Each structure stands twice: as structure tokens, then as C-alpha cells.
Amino acid sequence: MKLQYAMLALTLAMVTAAEADVDVIVNSAYAVSKANNGDIAKVFLSKANALPGGGTLVPVDQNDGSPARTLFYSKVTGKNASQLNAYWSKLIFTGQGQPPKAVGSDADVAALVAKNPSMIGYVHSNAKVPGVKVIAKVAE
């Protein structure tokens, strides 16, 4: 009985860890297969419009407050939600940029990226999506 509880606890811990990790995805046709956090951050913060070696990209966000978004921005850009809001407020006010469009959940982001060769997004690592490839993993 104790062994069954231990196995169950281990399984739940593994599932929770997988849900906590985030994959950065692009369309399968995109030229780049790997990217680092610095280059990805530049695209999502409107400091660059492409990854080195690849074509133009349009970033796609998940909804504000989603666990995937929170993890992505804290690990990739080093910004929390309030810092991110301040960053975008400044860029919008000065006419220097607009935040990425937020489209919703993992499924929404993945479907959009799979249909569009010039989009980049992020989803929970346990989301299996045809038509996209993972170019970076973001772990908690």
C-alpha cells in the first residue's frame, strides 16, 4: 500500500513538473531549430523581429495571468507581470512598440503557430502539437 502511494505521488510530481515547463514553438517550416533565451526575449519585447538565421517572426502571447505566460516572461525576459506592464506602457506611450497579441490557451497559440510560418509562441511542455517544433525549453 505504501509503495502504491509513493508511486502515485511520484507520478503526480512528474505531471506537475511537466505542466510547469514551457516550450517555445515555431512553425515546422521555420529555418531555426534552436534559440537561446536572449534572442527569444528580443523578439517578444519588440527589440528584434527575427531569430538569428531565420525570417521575420510575430510573437503570440497567452492570456495575462496564465501560468505559462508568467513562467515564460520571468525566465526568458527576467520580468514579472508588473514590470512587463510598465515596459509596454512606456513603449506604447512613446510610439516605439506594441505588445504581442494574446490569443488564449496552449491550444489557441499552437493552432495559430501551426498555421502561420512566421509566428512564435509558447505552450506547456505537455502540449503535443502537430505542425510546430520546439526551439527552446523553459523550466521552472
TORKOL-4160 file (C-alpha; in steps of 0.2 Angstrom, whole numbers, padded with zeros to 4 digits, m for minus):
140
<pt num="1" X="0000" Y="0000" Z="0000"/>
<pt num="2" X="0014" Y="0012" Z="0004"/>
<pt num="3" X="0023" Y="0008" Z="m0012"/>
<pt num="4" X="0007" Y="0012" Z="m0022"/>
<pt num="5" X="0005" Y="0029" Z="m0013"/>
<pt num="6" X="0024" Y="0033" Z="m0016"/>
<pt num="7" X="0021" Y="0029" Z="m0035"/>
<pt num="8" X="0006" Y="0040" Z="m0036"/>
<pt num="9" X="0015" Y="0054" Z="m0028"/>
<pt num="10" X="0030" Y="0052" Z="m0040"/>
<pt num="11" X="0018" Y="0052" Z="m0055"/>
<pt num="12" X="0009" Y="0067" Z="m0049"/>
<pt num="13" X="0025" Y="0076" Z="m0046"/>
<pt num="14" X="0031" Y="0072" Z="m0063"/>
<pt num="15" X="0015" Y="0078" Z="m0071"/>
<pt num="16" X="0015" Y="0094" Z="m0061"/>
<pt num="17" X="0033" Y="0097" Z="m0067"/>
<pt num="18" X="0029" Y="0094" Z="m0085"/>
<pt num="19" X="0015" Y="0106" Z="m0084"/>
<pt num="20" X="0026" Y="0119" Z="m0076"/>
<pt num="21" X="0038" Y="0119" Z="m0090"/>
<pt num="22" X="0035" Y="0129" Z="m0106"/>
<pt num="23" X="0041" Y="0125" Z="m0124"/>
<pt num="24" X="0044" Y="0140" Z="m0136"/>
<pt num="25" X="0037" Y="0134" Z="m0153"/>
<pt num="26" X="0038" Y="0140" Z="m0171"/>
<pt num="27" X="0030" Y="0133" Z="m0186"/>
<pt num="28" X="0039" Y="0117" Z="m0193"/>
<pt num="29" X="0044" Y="0126" Z="m0209"/>
<pt num="30" X="0054" Y="0140" Z="m0199"/>
<pt num="31" X="0073" Y="0139" Z="m0203"/>
<pt num="32" X="0079" Y="0140" Z="m0185"/>
<pt num="33" X="0078" Y="0124" Z="m0174"/>
<pt num="34" X="0086" Y="0131" Z="m0158"/>
<pt num="35" X="0086" Y="0148" Z="m0150"/>
<pt num="36" X="0093" Y="0155" Z="m0134"/>
<pt num="37" X="0083" Y="0165" Z="m0121"/>
<pt num="38" X="0091" Y="0181" Z="m0125"/>
<pt num="39" X="0086" Y="0180" Z="m0144"/>
<pt num="40" X="0069" Y="0175" Z="m0139"/>
<pt num="41" X="0067" Y="0189" Z="m0127"/>
<pt num="42" X="0072" Y="0201" Z="m0140"/>
<pt num="43" X="0058" Y="0195" Z="m0152"/>
<pt num="44" X="0044" Y="0195" Z="m0138"/>
<pt num="45" X="0050" Y="0213" Z="m0132"/>
<pt num="46" X="0050" Y="0220" Z="m0149"/>
<pt num="47" X="0069" Y="0223" Z="m0149"/>
<pt num="48" X="0071" Y="0211" Z="m0164"/>
<pt num="49" X="0059" Y="0204" Z="m0177"/>
<pt num="50" X="0068" Y="0188" Z="m0181"/>
<pt num="51" X="0079" Y="0175" Z="m0173"/>
<pt num="52" X="0097" Y="0174" Z="m0180"/>
<pt num="53" X="0097" Y="0164" Z="m0196"/>
<pt num="54" X="0078" Y="0164" Z="m0198"/>
<pt num="55" X="0065" Y="0175" Z="m0206"/>
<pt num="56" X="0053" Y="0188" Z="m0198"/>
<pt num="57" X="0043" Y="0182" Z="m0183"/>
<pt num="58" X="0027" Y="0188" Z="m0175"/>
<pt num="59" X="0026" Y="0184" Z="m0156"/>
<pt num="60" X="0010" Y="0177" Z="m0149"/>
<pt num="61" X="0006" Y="0178" Z="m0131"/>
<pt num="62" X="m0005" Y="0168" Z="m0119"/>
<pt num="63" X="m0018" Y="0177" Z="m0109"/>
<pt num="64" X="m0012" Y="0189" Z="m0095"/>
<pt num="65" X="m0010" Y="0179" Z="m0079"/>
<pt num="66" X="m0009" Y="0162" Z="m0086"/>
<pt num="67" X="0004" Y="0151" Z="m0078"/>
<pt num="68" X="0013" Y="0148" Z="m0095"/>
<pt num="69" X="0015" Y="0167" Z="m0098"/>
<pt num="70" X="0021" Y="0170" Z="m0080"/>
<pt num="71" X="0034" Y="0157" Z="m0081"/>
<pt num="72" X="0039" Y="0162" Z="m0099"/>
<pt num="73" X="0042" Y="0180" Z="m0095"/>
<pt num="74" X="0050" Y="0178" Z="m0079"/>
<pt num="75" X="0063" Y="0165" Z="m0085"/>
<pt num="76" X="0065" Y="0172" Z="m0103"/>
<pt num="77" X="0065" Y="0191" Z="m0100"/>
<pt num="78" X="0068" Y="0192" Z="m0082"/>
<pt num="79" X="0052" Y="0202" Z="m0080"/>
<pt num="80" X="0037" Y="0199" Z="m0069"/>
<pt num="81" X="0019" Y="0205" Z="m0074"/>
<pt num="82" X="0020" Y="0222" Z="m0066"/>
<pt num="83" X="0037" Y="0225" Z="m0074"/>
<pt num="84" X="0031" Y="0219" Z="m0091"/>
<pt num="85" X="0016" Y="0231" Z="m0090"/>
<pt num="86" X="0027" Y="0246" Z="m0086"/>
<pt num="87" X="0038" Y="0241" Z="m0100"/>
<pt num="88" X="0024" Y="0240" Z="m0113"/>
<pt num="89" X="0016" Y="0256" Z="m0106"/>
<pt num="90" X="0032" Y="0266" Z="m0109"/>
<pt num="91" X="0034" Y="0259" Z="m0127"/>
<pt num="92" X="0016" Y="0262" Z="m0132"/>
<pt num="93" X="0016" Y="0279" Z="m0125"/>
<pt num="94" X="0032" Y="0284" Z="m0134"/>
<pt num="95" X="0026" Y="0275" Z="m0150"/>
<pt num="96" X="0040" Y="0263" Z="m0150"/>
<pt num="97" X="0030" Y="0247" Z="m0150"/>
<pt num="98" X="0015" Y="0236" Z="m0146"/>
<pt num="99" X="0014" Y="0220" Z="m0135"/>
<pt num="100" X="0012" Y="0204" Z="m0143"/>
<pt num="101" X="m0007" Y="0199" Z="m0146"/>
<pt num="102" X="m0013" Y="0187" Z="m0133"/>
<pt num="103" X="m0024" Y="0174" Z="m0140"/>
<pt num="104" X="m0028" Y="0162" Z="m0126"/>
<pt num="105" X="m0023" Y="0145" Z="m0121"/>
<pt num="106" X="m0010" Y="0132" Z="m0126"/>
<pt num="107" X="m0022" Y="0126" Z="m0140"/>
<pt num="108" X="m0025" Y="0143" Z="m0147"/>
<pt num="109" X="m0007" Y="0148" Z="m0148"/>
<pt num="110" X="m0002" Y="0131" Z="m0155"/>
<pt num="111" X="m0015" Y="0131" Z="m0168"/>
<pt num="112" X="m0010" Y="0149" Z="m0174"/>
<pt num="113" X="0008" Y="0145" Z="m0174"/>
<pt num="114" X="0005" Y="0129" Z="m0184"/>
<pt num="115" X="m0005" Y="0138" Z="m0197"/>
<pt num="116" X="0007" Y="0153" Z="m0199"/>
<pt num="117" X="0026" Y="0150" Z="m0203"/>
<pt num="118" X="0030" Y="0167" Z="m0197"/>
<pt num="119" X="0024" Y="0166" Z="m0179"/>
<pt num="120" X="0032" Y="0161" Z="m0162"/>
<pt num="121" X="0023" Y="0156" Z="m0146"/>
<pt num="122" X="0025" Y="0146" Z="m0130"/>
<pt num="123" X="0015" Y="0132" Z="m0123"/>
<pt num="124" X="0016" Y="0120" Z="m0108"/>
<pt num="125" X="0028" Y="0106" Z="m0112"/>
<pt num="126" X="0015" Y="0093" Z="m0111"/>
<pt num="127" X="0005" Y="0100" Z="m0126"/>
<pt num="128" X="0008" Y="0089" Z="m0141"/>
<pt num="129" X="0005" Y="0099" Z="m0157"/>
<pt num="130" X="0007" Y="0094" Z="m0175"/>
<pt num="131" X="0014" Y="0107" Z="m0187"/>
<pt num="132" X="0026" Y="0115" Z="m0174"/>
<pt num="133" X="0043" Y="0112" Z="m0167"/>
<pt num="134" X="0051" Y="0116" Z="m0151"/>
<pt num="135" X="0066" Y="0128" Z="m0152"/>
<pt num="136" X="0068" Y="0131" Z="m0133"/>
<pt num="137" X="0063" Y="0124" Z="m0116"/>
<pt num="138" X="0059" Y="0135" Z="m0101"/>
<pt num="139" X="0060" Y="0126" Z="m0085"/>
<pt num="140" X="0054" Y="0132" Z="m0068"/>
